Amino acid sequence: MMLTKGDDYPLHQTSEPVAFAGTDRNFYDRYFFNGYSPDGSVFFAAAMGFYPQLGIVDASFCVIADGVQHNLRASRRSGGERLNLSVGPIAFDIDLPLEIVTLRIAPNDGPLAGELRFTGRHFPIEEPRFIRRNGTRLFMDYTRMTQNGRWSGWLSAGGRRIEVADGWSGTRDRSWGIRPVGASEPQPPPEGNFSQFFWLWTPCNFAERSLFFHSNDDGAGQPWNRRAVVVGDGGAERHFDAATFDIEWQARSRRIAKMTADLGGGRTLTLTPAGPVFAMSGLGYTHPAWAHGLDHGPELAVAHDSLSEADRGWGNPLAMHIQALVTAELIDGGSVHRGTGMLEQLFVGPHDPTGLTGLMDPAP
């Protein structure tokens, strides 16, 4: 057997020790955070993922400052331990579950360091369970919670210390379950691997409320997971299950120039990109060498690199999956609310309602 610190807490979901997470090699348990300055000039993101069946934990921290995206990534073997929330220079502390989390980046041989505290604005939103099959094979089956919050503390990028205080906002999510991680499986499904994936996520911060809208669509535009939620600070949630959206594209790309969503009941959301574009490959998403759950050997592995603004332009495979800072306008019950948010987009393959064709053909 394998006992770890988690076994001293009432966290068990099966008759086995916490270290054993079912039978699917693709089980994962992940943290994600982002944050941005009031004027949108500085953006940061962090993540940490546990892959119990693979025996790996990895983490990353990225900052966009002065137009450059600095990336710090680290990976180690976990030995089955699930409560050691540190990977090299990157560490998380759960100060108050579901409310306050502290992120620490120790000084290292790269350009990034910091200590940042996230304080939630509301109880986390539980999104509809994500379940997707590829023929008879389970492709995704996970739960995700999302939460907007405010940041405090400091960070350092390229030798410049930046104070994080009033007005810094952002979002975190926690997800766990099954999705492809680690090395590619040697035998794909007979139908072949998925060649279509449409993902849109728009967490927004307003003065007295938060809004979350996401959609996973198939190639015909039918959503297999979609939800809109508006929640006041410390208040009740309002869910909108029949939300629709419309997209205007940037020329010769698959990037959004403007998005509008009709939540129903006279409530509409308009998002316009107005700040840095963050390449999610900084956190390992679709990265050829630092994809989630890869084994980098028996010793701690730490790496640094950077992406210029040009590197994060359309056409670079490292910048197909992005988050873009946006201005947000919510019309809710006759009142108008203006704020900021993040528009995450990953569009692979066709999507009939928005005119996308081919695998990565630019929008018309």
C-alpha atoms as a printed R data frame, in Angstrom:
    type eleno elety resid chain resno       x      y       z
1   ATOM     1    CA   MET     A     1   0.000  0.000   0.000
2   ATOM     2    CA   MET     A     2   1.040  3.671  -0.096
3   ATOM     3    CA   LEU     A     3   0.107  5.970   2.773
4   ATOM     4    CA   THR     A     4   0.578  9.729   2.365
5   ATOM     5    CA   LYS     A     5  -0.320 12.880   4.299
6   ATOM     6    CA   GLY     A     6  -3.754 12.946   2.690
7   ATOM     7    CA   ASP     A     7  -4.704  9.737   4.481
8   ATOM     8    CA   ASP     A     8  -4.859 11.639   7.780
9   ATOM     9    CA   TYR     A     9  -7.686 13.801   6.390
10  ATOM    10    CA   PRO     A    10 -11.276 12.728   5.610
11  ATOM    11    CA   LEU     A    11 -10.696 12.958   1.861
12  ATOM    12    CA   HIS     A    12 -11.024  9.323   0.726
13  ATOM    13    CA   GLN     A    13 -13.269  8.586  -2.235
14  ATOM    14    CA   THR     A    14 -12.588  4.852  -2.448
15  ATOM    15    CA   SER     A    15 -11.503  2.060  -0.101
16  ATOM    16    CA   GLU     A    16  -7.868  2.650  -1.081
17  ATOM    17    CA   PRO     A    17  -5.311  5.211   0.150
18  ATOM    18    CA   VAL     A    18  -5.646  8.729  -1.298
19  ATOM    19    CA   ALA     A    19  -2.550  8.160  -3.457
20  ATOM    20    CA   PHE     A    20  -4.546  5.784  -5.694
21  ATOM    21    CA   ALA     A    21  -6.922  7.763  -7.903
22  ATOM    22    CA   GLY     A    22  -9.100  5.151  -9.567
23  ATOM    23    CA   THR     A    23  -7.833  3.214 -12.569
24  ATOM    24    CA   ASP     A    24  -7.646  5.711 -15.466
25  ATOM    25    CA   ARG     A    25  -4.075  6.799 -16.303
26  ATOM    26    CA   ASN     A    26  -5.423 10.199 -17.386
27  ATOM    27    CA   PHE     A    27  -6.770 11.198 -13.980
28  ATOM    28    CA   TYR     A    28  -5.602 14.701 -13.012
29  ATOM    29    CA   ASP     A    29  -6.189 17.309 -10.272
30  ATOM    30    CA   ARG     A    30  -5.332 20.886 -11.246
31  ATOM    31    CA   TYR     A    31  -5.128 24.486 -10.013
32  ATOM    32    CA   PHE     A    32  -5.241 27.531 -12.314
33  ATOM    33    CA   PHE     A    33  -5.004 31.270 -11.561
34  ATOM    34    CA   ASN     A    34  -4.791 34.488 -13.514
35  ATOM    35    CA   GLY     A    35  -4.605 38.138 -12.508
36  ATOM    36    CA   TYR     A    36  -4.205 41.548 -14.078
37  ATOM    37    CA   SER     A    37  -3.457 45.137 -13.124
38  ATOM    38    CA   PRO     A    38  -6.256 47.739 -13.236
39  ATOM    39    CA   ASP     A    39  -4.890 49.249 -16.459
40  ATOM    40    CA   GLY     A    40  -4.291 45.847 -18.038
41  ATOM    41    CA   SER     A    41  -0.576 46.455 -18.611
42  ATOM    42    CA   VAL     A    42   0.546 43.532 -16.413
43  ATOM    43    CA   PHE     A    43  -0.898 40.036 -16.524
44  ATOM    44    CA   PHE     A    44   0.133 36.885 -14.704
45  ATOM    45    CA   ALA     A    45  -1.014 33.266 -14.600
46  ATOM    46    CA   ALA     A    46  -0.100 30.206 -12.565
47  ATOM    47    CA   ALA     A    47  -1.002 26.521 -12.526
48  ATOM    48    CA   MET     A    48  -0.187 23.286 -10.755
49  ATOM    49    CA   GLY     A    49  -1.284 19.828 -11.831
50  ATOM    50    CA   PHE     A    50  -1.155 16.428 -10.122
51  ATOM    51    CA   TYR     A    51  -1.258 13.241 -12.195
52  ATOM    52    CA   PRO     A    52  -1.480 10.438  -9.608
53  ATOM    53    CA   GLN     A    53  -1.424  7.506 -12.026
54  ATOM    54    CA   LEU     A    54   1.619  8.964 -13.792
55  ATOM    55    CA   GLY     A    55   3.430  9.851 -10.566
56  ATOM    56    CA   ILE     A    56   4.064 13.419 -11.760
57  ATOM    57    CA   VAL     A    57   3.297 16.928 -10.478
58  ATOM    58    CA   ASP     A    58   4.111 20.041 -12.513
59  ATOM    59    CA   ALA     A    59   3.649 23.770 -12.073
60  ATOM    60    CA   SER     A    60   4.151 27.015 -13.950
61  ATOM    61    CA   PHE     A    61   4.114 30.769 -13.433
62  ATOM    62    CA   CYS     A    62   4.002 33.365 -16.214
63  ATOM    63    CA   VAL     A    63   4.041 37.163 -16.303
64  ATOM    64    CA   ILE     A    64   3.452 39.585 -19.157
65  ATOM    65    CA   ALA     A    65   5.247 42.863 -18.419
66  ATOM    66    CA   ASP     A    66   6.539 45.469 -20.881
67  ATOM    67    CA   GLY     A    67   5.093 43.385 -23.690
68  ATOM    68    CA   VAL     A    68   7.118 40.227 -22.963
69  ATOM    69    CA   GLN     A    69   5.646 36.977 -21.610
70  ATOM    70    CA   HIS     A    70   8.100 35.379 -19.165
71  ATOM    71    CA   ASN     A    71   7.484 31.665 -18.468
72  ATOM    72    CA   LEU     A    72   8.701 29.565 -15.542
73  ATOM    73    CA   ARG     A    73   7.943 25.838 -15.565
74  ATOM    74    CA   ALA     A    74   8.846 23.050 -13.141
75  ATOM    75    CA   SER     A    75   8.161 19.322 -12.847
76  ATOM    76    CA   ARG     A    76   9.012 16.518 -10.429
77  ATOM    77    CA   ARG     A    77   7.970 13.008  -9.579
78  ATOM    78    CA   SER     A    78   5.323 12.960  -6.855
79  ATOM    79    CA   GLY     A    79   5.777  9.605  -5.131
80  ATOM    80    CA   GLY     A    80   1.999  9.560  -4.694
81  ATOM    81    CA   GLU     A    81   1.987 12.520  -2.290
82  ATOM    82    CA   ARG     A    82  -0.976 14.811  -3.004
83  ATOM    83    CA   LEU     A    83  -0.594 17.442  -0.265
84  ATOM    84    CA   ASN     A    84   2.867 18.767  -1.113
85  ATOM    85    CA   LEU     A    85   1.801 21.845  -3.081
86  ATOM    86    CA   SER     A    86   5.287 22.833  -4.218
87  ATOM    87    CA   VAL     A    87   7.335 22.126  -7.317
88  ATOM    88    CA   GLY     A    88  10.787 23.660  -7.151
89  ATOM    89    CA   PRO     A    89  10.412 27.453  -6.814
90  ATOM    90    CA   ILE     A    90   6.599 27.388  -7.207
91  ATOM    91    CA   ALA     A    91   4.416 26.760  -4.145
92  ATOM    92    CA   PHE     A    92   0.744 27.200  -3.200
93  ATOM    93    CA   ASP     A    93  -0.734 27.524   0.305
94  ATOM    94    CA   ILE     A    94  -4.448 26.925   0.913
95  ATOM    95    CA   ASP     A    95  -4.953 29.538   3.644
96  ATOM    96    CA   LEU     A    96  -8.731 29.244   3.813
97  ATOM    97    CA   PRO     A    97 -10.329 26.574   1.602
98  ATOM    98    CA   LEU     A    98 -12.558 27.991  -1.155
99  ATOM    99    CA   GLU     A    99 -11.664 31.557  -0.088
100 ATOM   100    CA   ILE     A   100  -7.955 32.436   0.194
101 ATOM   101    CA   VAL     A   101  -4.902 30.958  -1.546
102 ATOM   102    CA   THR     A   102  -1.317 32.234  -1.513
103 ATOM   103    CA   LEU     A   103   1.082 31.706  -4.398
104 ATOM   104    CA   ARG     A   104   4.837 31.958  -3.749
105 ATOM   105    CA   ILE     A   105   7.564 32.074  -6.382
106 ATOM   106    CA   ALA     A   106  10.954 31.772  -4.710
107 ATOM   107    CA   PRO     A   107  13.935 33.594  -6.223
108 ATOM   108    CA   ASN     A   108  15.563 31.337  -8.812
109 ATOM   109    CA   ASP     A   109  17.906 31.553 -11.762
110 ATOM   110    CA   GLY     A   110  15.126 33.018 -13.930
111 ATOM   111    CA   PRO     A   111  13.518 36.480 -14.060
112 ATOM   112    CA   LEU     A   112  10.374 35.741 -12.007
113 ATOM   113    CA   ALA     A   113   9.627 35.865  -8.274
114 ATOM   114    CA   GLY     A   114   6.720 36.940  -6.086
115 ATOM   115    CA   GLU     A   115   4.225 36.395  -3.315
116 ATOM   116    CA   LEU     A   116   0.582 36.795  -4.299
117 ATOM   117    CA   ARG     A   117  -2.598 36.246  -2.317
118 ATOM   118    CA   PHE     A   118  -5.939 35.504  -3.959
119 ATOM   119    CA   THR     A   119  -9.128 36.355  -2.012
120 ATOM   120    CA   GLY     A   120 -12.371 35.105  -3.519
121 ATOM   121    CA   ARG     A   121 -15.267 37.472  -4.134
122 ATOM   122    CA   HIS     A   122 -17.946 34.777  -3.908
123 ATOM   123    CA   PHE     A   123 -18.434 31.079  -3.314
124 ATOM   124    CA   PRO     A   124 -16.985 29.088  -6.261
125 ATOM   125    CA   ILE     A   125 -19.243 28.268  -9.201
126 ATOM   126    CA   GLU     A   126 -19.588 24.557 -10.016
127 ATOM   127    CA   GLU     A   127 -19.806 24.201 -13.771
128 ATOM   128    CA   PRO     A   128 -21.781 21.398 -15.443
129 ATOM   129    CA   ARG     A   129 -19.779 18.173 -15.514
130 ATOM   130    CA   PHE     A   130 -17.652 17.874 -18.648
131 ATOM   131    CA   ILE     A   131 -18.173 14.469 -20.293
132 ATOM   132    CA   ARG     A   132 -17.052 13.734 -23.839
133 ATOM   133    CA   ARG     A   133 -16.511 10.392 -25.559
134 ATOM   134    CA   ASN     A   134 -14.582  9.537 -28.697
135 ATOM   135    CA   GLY     A   135 -16.487  6.510 -29.936
136 ATOM   136    CA   THR     A   136 -16.403  4.047 -27.047
137 ATOM   137    CA   ARG     A   137 -13.424  5.684 -25.357
138 ATOM   138    CA   LEU     A   138 -13.810  8.253 -22.598
139 ATOM   139    CA   PHE     A   139 -12.032 11.440 -23.696
140 ATOM   140    CA   MET     A   140 -13.068 13.828 -20.900
141 ATOM   141    CA   ASP     A   141 -14.902 13.400 -17.616
142 ATOM   142    CA   TYR     A   142 -14.182 16.126 -15.100
143 ATOM   143    CA   THR     A   143 -15.634 18.689 -12.720
144 ATOM   144    CA   ARG     A   144 -14.514 22.306 -12.607
145 ATOM   145    CA   MET     A   145 -15.168 25.116 -10.151
146 ATOM   146    CA   THR     A   146 -14.414 28.752 -10.961
147 ATOM   147    CA   GLN     A   147 -14.123 31.821  -8.759
148 ATOM   148    CA   ASN     A   148 -13.328 35.481  -9.289
149 ATOM   149    CA   GLY     A   149 -11.235 37.317  -6.749
150 ATOM   150    CA   ARG     A   150  -8.849 40.108  -5.865
151 ATOM   151    CA   TRP     A   151  -5.065 39.941  -5.606
152 ATOM   152    CA   SER     A   152  -2.554 41.485  -3.218
153 ATOM   153    CA   GLY     A   153   1.196 41.149  -2.743
154 ATOM   154    CA   TRP     A   154   4.052 41.648  -5.179
155 ATOM   155    CA   LEU     A   155   5.782 40.121  -8.154
156 ATOM   156    CA   SER     A   156   9.088 40.672  -9.897
157 ATOM   157    CA   ALA     A   157   9.642 40.292 -13.637
158 ATOM   158    CA   GLY     A   158  12.943 40.966 -15.348
159 ATOM   159    CA   GLY     A   159  14.340 42.712 -12.298
160 ATOM   160    CA   ARG     A   160  11.358 45.083 -11.914
161 ATOM   161    CA   ARG     A   161   9.340 44.756  -8.708
162 ATOM   162    CA   ILE     A   162   5.605 45.350  -9.160
163 ATOM   163    CA   GLU     A   163   3.297 45.967  -6.213
164 ATOM   164    CA   VAL     A   164  -0.034 44.174  -6.445
165 ATOM   165    CA   ALA     A   165  -2.670 46.078  -4.510
166 ATOM   166    CA   ASP     A   166  -6.048 47.765  -4.943
167 ATOM   167    CA   GLY     A   167  -7.786 47.046  -8.215
168 ATOM   168    CA   TRP     A   168  -5.919 43.875  -9.197
169 ATOM   169    CA   SER     A   169  -8.518 41.274 -10.179
170 ATOM   170    CA   GLY     A   170  -8.517 37.793 -11.626
171 ATOM   171    CA   THR     A   171  -9.953 34.319 -11.678
172 ATOM   172    CA   ARG     A   172  -9.039 30.894 -10.426
173 ATOM   173    CA   ASP     A   173 -10.336 27.463 -11.250
174 ATOM   174    CA   ARG     A   174  -9.961 23.977  -9.855
175 ATOM   175    CA   SER     A   175 -10.660 20.975 -12.010
176 ATOM   176    CA   TRP     A   176 -10.248 17.253 -11.486
177 ATOM   177    CA   GLY     A   177 -11.142 14.091 -13.337
178 ATOM   178    CA   ILE     A   178 -10.054 12.690 -16.678
179 ATOM   179    CA   ARG     A   179  -8.657 14.351 -19.774
180 ATOM   180    CA   PRO     A   180  -5.616 13.494 -21.924
181 ATOM   181    CA   VAL     A   181  -2.372 14.029 -19.976
182 ATOM   182    CA   GLY     A   182   1.184 12.765 -20.183
183 ATOM   183    CA   ALA     A   183   2.610 10.951 -23.184
184 ATOM   184    CA   SER     A   184   0.306 10.173 -26.097
185 ATOM   185    CA   GLU     A   185  -1.450  6.830 -25.898
186 ATOM   186    CA   PRO     A   186   0.051  4.319 -28.363
187 ATOM   187    CA   GLN     A   187  -3.272  3.108 -29.760
188 ATOM   188    CA   PRO     A   188  -5.790  5.823 -30.659
189 ATOM   189    CA   PRO     A   189  -9.510  5.029 -30.961
190 ATOM   190    CA   PRO     A   190 -10.548  3.378 -34.248
191 ATOM   191    CA   GLU     A   191 -12.364  6.611 -35.127
192 ATOM   192    CA   GLY     A   192  -9.060  8.501 -34.777
193 ATOM   193    CA   ASN     A   193  -8.213 11.286 -32.361
194 ATOM   194    CA   PHE     A   194 -10.449 14.355 -32.175
195 ATOM   195    CA   SER     A   195  -9.745 16.922 -34.888
196 ATOM   196    CA   GLN     A   196 -12.404 19.402 -33.707
197 ATOM   197    CA   PHE     A   197 -12.475 21.322 -30.434
198 ATOM   198    CA   PHE     A   198 -14.253 24.627 -29.837
199 ATOM   199    CA   TRP     A   199 -13.644 26.151 -26.393
200 ATOM   200    CA   LEU     A   200 -14.715 29.591 -25.212
201 ATOM   201    CA   TRP     A   201 -14.462 30.843 -21.603
202 ATOM   202    CA   THR     A   202 -15.134 34.396 -20.392
203 ATOM   203    CA   PRO     A   203 -14.770 35.133 -16.651
204 ATOM   204    CA   CYS     A   204 -15.510 38.841 -16.040
205 ATOM   205    CA   ASN     A   205 -15.111 41.131 -13.024
206 ATOM   206    CA   PHE     A   206 -17.552 43.987 -12.461
207 ATOM   207    CA   ALA     A   207 -17.756 46.327  -9.485
208 ATOM   208    CA   GLU     A   208 -20.381 44.380  -7.558
209 ATOM   209    CA   ARG     A   209 -20.759 41.134  -9.462
210 ATOM   210    CA   SER     A   210 -18.976 38.470 -11.454
211 ATOM   211    CA   LEU     A   211 -19.966 36.775 -14.675
212 ATOM   212    CA   PHE     A   212 -18.897 33.451 -16.162
213 ATOM   213    CA   PHE     A   213 -19.782 32.190 -19.621
214 ATOM   214    CA   HIS     A   214 -18.312 29.153 -21.364
215 ATOM   215    CA   SER     A   215 -19.147 26.946 -24.295
216 ATOM   216    CA   ASN     A   216 -17.833 23.687 -25.724
217 ATOM   217    CA   ASP     A   217 -19.399 23.186 -29.169
218 ATOM   218    CA   ASP     A   218 -19.225 20.455 -31.783
219 ATOM   219    CA   GLY     A   219 -18.514 21.206 -35.424
220 ATOM   220    CA   ALA     A   220 -22.169 21.895 -36.182
221 ATOM   221    CA   GLY     A   221 -22.242 24.474 -33.383
222 ATOM   222    CA   GLN     A   222 -24.252 22.369 -30.947
223 ATOM   223    CA   PRO     A   223 -23.019 22.904 -27.382
224 ATOM   224    CA   TRP     A   224 -22.092 19.808 -25.422
225 ATOM   225    CA   ASN     A   225 -21.293 21.962 -22.375
226 ATOM   226    CA   ARG     A   226 -22.480 25.561 -21.996
227 ATOM   227    CA   ARG     A   227 -23.431 27.735 -19.060
228 ATOM   228    CA   ALA     A   228 -23.678 31.410 -18.067
229 ATOM   229    CA   VAL     A   229 -23.711 32.502 -14.417
230 ATOM   230    CA   VAL     A   230 -23.991 35.919 -12.761
231 ATOM   231    CA   VAL     A   231 -23.169 36.131  -9.059
232 ATOM   232    CA   GLY     A   232 -22.990 39.091  -6.698
233 ATOM   233    CA   ASP     A   233 -20.182 39.483  -4.185
234 ATOM   234    CA   GLY     A   234 -21.110 36.972  -1.510
235 ATOM   235    CA   GLY     A   235 -24.538 36.646  -3.124
236 ATOM   236    CA   ALA     A   236 -26.739 34.153  -4.874
237 ATOM   237    CA   GLU     A   237 -26.010 32.672  -8.296
238 ATOM   238    CA   ARG     A   238 -28.219 33.195 -11.324
239 ATOM   239    CA   HIS     A   239 -27.770 30.506 -13.980
240 ATOM   240    CA   PHE     A   240 -28.666 30.899 -17.655
241 ATOM   241    CA   ASP     A   241 -28.758 27.586 -19.513
242 ATOM   242    CA   ALA     A   242 -29.974 28.864 -22.892
243 ATOM   243    CA   ALA     A   243 -27.329 31.527 -23.573
244 ATOM   244    CA   THR     A   244 -26.249 32.134 -27.174
245 ATOM   245    CA   PHE     A   245 -23.305 34.037 -28.619
246 ATOM   246    CA   ASP     A   246 -22.034 35.717 -31.772
247 ATOM   247    CA   ILE     A   247 -18.425 36.338 -32.831
248 ATOM   248    CA   GLU     A   248 -16.713 38.916 -35.033
249 ATOM   249    CA   TRP     A   249 -13.260 37.718 -36.133
250 ATOM   250    CA   GLN     A   250  -9.972 39.519 -36.486
251 ATOM   251    CA   ALA     A   251  -8.893 39.458 -40.125
252 ATOM   252    CA   ARG     A   252  -7.036 36.373 -41.373
253 ATOM   253    CA   SER     A   253  -7.074 34.587 -38.016
254 ATOM   254    CA   ARG     A   254  -9.141 32.574 -35.575
255 ATOM   255    CA   ARG     A   255  -8.961 35.303 -32.955
256 ATOM   256    CA   ILE     A   256 -11.981 37.181 -31.705
257 ATOM   257    CA   ALA     A   257 -12.374 40.899 -32.419
258 ATOM   258    CA   LYS     A   258 -15.681 41.155 -30.554
259 ATOM   259    CA   MET     A   259 -18.043 38.731 -28.864
260 ATOM   260    CA   THR     A   260 -21.636 39.246 -27.783
261 ATOM   261    CA   ALA     A   261 -23.686 36.842 -25.717
262 ATOM   262    CA   ASP     A   262 -27.427 36.832 -25.117
263 ATOM   263    CA   LEU     A   263 -28.009 35.319 -21.684
264 ATOM   264    CA   GLY     A   264 -31.778 35.546 -21.962
265 ATOM   265    CA   GLY     A   265 -34.302 37.730 -20.183
266 ATOM   266    CA   GLY     A   266 -32.889 40.916 -21.680
267 ATOM   267    CA   ARG     A   267 -29.390 40.328 -20.329
268 ATOM   268    CA   THR     A   268 -26.520 40.710 -22.781
269 ATOM   269    CA   LEU     A   269 -22.732 40.652 -22.575
270 ATOM   270    CA   THR     A   270 -20.273 42.364 -24.929
271 ATOM   271    CA   LEU     A   271 -16.534 41.612 -24.830
272 ATOM   272    CA   THR     A   272 -13.836 43.505 -26.727
273 ATOM   273    CA   PRO     A   273 -10.129 42.560 -26.568
274 ATOM   274    CA   ALA     A   274  -8.198 45.505 -25.129
275 ATOM   275    CA   GLY     A   275  -4.977 44.235 -23.614
276 ATOM   276    CA   PRO     A   276  -2.219 41.637 -23.664
277 ATOM   277    CA   VAL     A   277  -2.631 38.267 -25.349
278 ATOM   278    CA   PHE     A   278  -1.399 35.451 -23.122
279 ATOM   279    CA   ALA     A   279  -0.174 32.228 -24.714
280 ATOM   280    CA   MET     A   280  -1.466 29.295 -22.660
281 ATOM   281    CA   SER     A   281   1.555 27.259 -23.753
282 ATOM   282    CA   GLY     A   282   3.353 29.135 -20.973
283 ATOM   283    CA   LEU     A   283   1.318 26.959 -18.596
284 ATOM   284    CA   GLY     A   284   2.020 23.818 -20.618
285 ATOM   285    CA   TYR     A   285  -1.161 23.681 -22.706
286 ATOM   286    CA   THR     A   286  -0.273 22.147 -26.112
287 ATOM   287    CA   HIS     A   287   3.444 22.719 -25.416
288 ATOM   288    CA   PRO     A   288   5.616 20.125 -27.204
289 ATOM   289    CA   ALA     A   289   8.111 19.722 -24.329
290 ATOM   290    CA   TRP     A   290   6.168 20.856 -21.253
291 ATOM   291    CA   ALA     A   291   2.711 19.399 -21.867
292 ATOM   292    CA   HIS     A   292   0.890 18.397 -18.687
293 ATOM   293    CA   GLY     A   293   2.085 15.250 -16.946
294 ATOM   294    CA   LEU     A   294   5.230 14.554 -18.978
295 ATOM   295    CA   ASP     A   295   8.062 12.865 -17.091
296 ATOM   296    CA   HIS     A   296  11.254 14.962 -17.064
297 ATOM   297    CA   GLY     A   297  13.322 12.412 -15.161
298 ATOM   298    CA   PRO     A   298  14.052 11.547 -11.532
299 ATOM   299    CA   GLU     A   299  15.404 14.999 -10.623
300 ATOM   300    CA   LEU     A   300  13.499 18.254 -10.322
301 ATOM   301    CA   ALA     A   301  13.303 19.941 -13.739
302 ATOM   302    CA   VAL     A   302  13.021 23.743 -14.018
303 ATOM   303    CA   ALA     A   303  13.025 25.793 -17.222
304 ATOM   304    CA   HIS     A   304  12.560 29.405 -18.297
305 ATOM   305    CA   ASP     A   305  11.788 31.031 -21.618
306 ATOM   306    CA   SER     A   306   9.968 34.066 -22.990
307 ATOM   307    CA   LEU     A   307   7.621 35.033 -25.797
308 ATOM   308    CA   SER     A   308   7.604 38.476 -27.376
309 ATOM   309    CA   GLU     A   309   4.424 40.158 -28.522
310 ATOM   310    CA   ALA     A   310   5.228 39.034 -32.072
311 ATOM   311    CA   ASP     A   311   5.751 35.466 -30.860
312 ATOM   312    CA   ARG     A   312   2.222 35.524 -29.475
313 ATOM   313    CA   GLY     A   313   0.691 36.527 -32.784
314 ATOM   314    CA   TRP     A   314  -1.652 34.370 -34.819
315 ATOM   315    CA   GLY     A   315   0.105 31.559 -36.662
316 ATOM   316    CA   ASN     A   316   2.560 30.459 -33.988
317 ATOM   317    CA   PRO     A   317   1.490 26.991 -32.739
318 ATOM   318    CA   LEU     A   318   2.533 28.102 -29.238
319 ATOM   319    CA   ALA     A   319  -0.129 30.837 -29.407
320 ATOM   320    CA   MET     A   320  -3.167 29.034 -30.797
321 ATOM   321    CA   HIS     A   321  -4.620 28.607 -27.298
322 ATOM   322    CA   ILE     A   322  -4.783 32.049 -25.690
323 ATOM   323    CA   GLN     A   323  -6.376 34.264 -23.097
324 ATOM   324    CA   ALA     A   324  -6.975 37.888 -24.086
325 ATOM   325    CA   LEU     A   325  -7.728 40.711 -21.668
326 ATOM   326    CA   VAL     A   326 -11.078 42.298 -22.574
327 ATOM   327    CA   THR     A   327 -13.331 45.167 -21.637
328 ATOM   328    CA   ALA     A   328 -16.744 43.858 -20.643
329 ATOM   329    CA   GLU     A   329 -20.195 45.430 -20.741
330 ATOM   330    CA   LEU     A   330 -23.119 43.664 -19.092
331 ATOM   331    CA   ILE     A   331 -26.680 44.864 -19.566
332 ATOM   332    CA   ASP     A   332 -28.625 43.326 -16.702
333 ATOM   333    CA   GLY     A   333 -32.217 44.230 -15.945
334 ATOM   334    CA   GLY     A   334 -31.957 47.628 -17.623
335 ATOM   335    CA   SER     A   335 -28.724 48.637 -15.873
336 ATOM   336    CA   VAL     A   336 -25.313 48.751 -17.539
337 ATOM   337    CA   HIS     A   337 -22.203 47.407 -15.818
338 ATOM   338    CA   ARG     A   338 -18.672 47.877 -17.179
339 ATOM   339    CA   GLY     A   339 -15.667 45.876 -16.110
340 ATOM   340    CA   THR     A   340 -12.767 43.758 -17.269
341 ATOM   341    CA   GLY     A   341 -12.310 40.104 -17.948
342 ATOM   342    CA   MET     A   342 -10.497 37.408 -19.817
343 ATOM   343    CA   LEU     A   343 -11.542 35.718 -23.031
344 ATOM   344    CA   GLU     A   344  -9.999 32.261 -23.423
345 ATOM   345    CA   GLN     A   345 -10.211 30.719 -26.865
346 ATOM   346    CA   LEU     A   346  -9.083 27.450 -28.446
347 ATOM   347    CA   PHE     A   347 -10.661 26.724 -31.809
348 ATOM   348    CA   VAL     A   348  -9.535 23.660 -33.766
349 ATOM   349    CA   GLY     A   349 -11.484 22.309 -36.727
350 ATOM   350    CA   PRO     A   350 -14.801 23.502 -38.143
351 ATOM   351    CA   HIS     A   351 -17.578 25.437 -36.403
352 ATOM   352    CA   ASP     A   352 -20.463 26.089 -38.773
353 ATOM   353    CA   PRO     A   353 -22.219 29.028 -37.029
354 ATOM   354    CA   THR     A   354 -19.060 31.167 -36.955
355 ATOM   355    CA   GLY     A   355 -17.823 30.147 -40.400
356 ATOM   356    CA   LEU     A   356 -14.737 28.185 -39.328
357 ATOM   357    CA   THR     A   357 -13.666 25.478 -41.759
358 ATOM   358    CA   GLY     A   358 -10.718 23.124 -42.080
359 ATOM   359    CA   LEU     A   359  -8.386 22.285 -39.226
360 ATOM   360    CA   MET     A   360  -6.875 25.732 -38.577
361 ATOM   361    CA   ASP     A   361  -8.069 27.779 -41.578
362 ATOM   362    CA   PRO     A   362  -8.487 31.484 -40.715
363 ATOM   363    CA   ALA     A   363 -12.017 32.746 -40.229
364 ATOM   364    CA   PRO     A   364 -13.703 34.191 -43.351
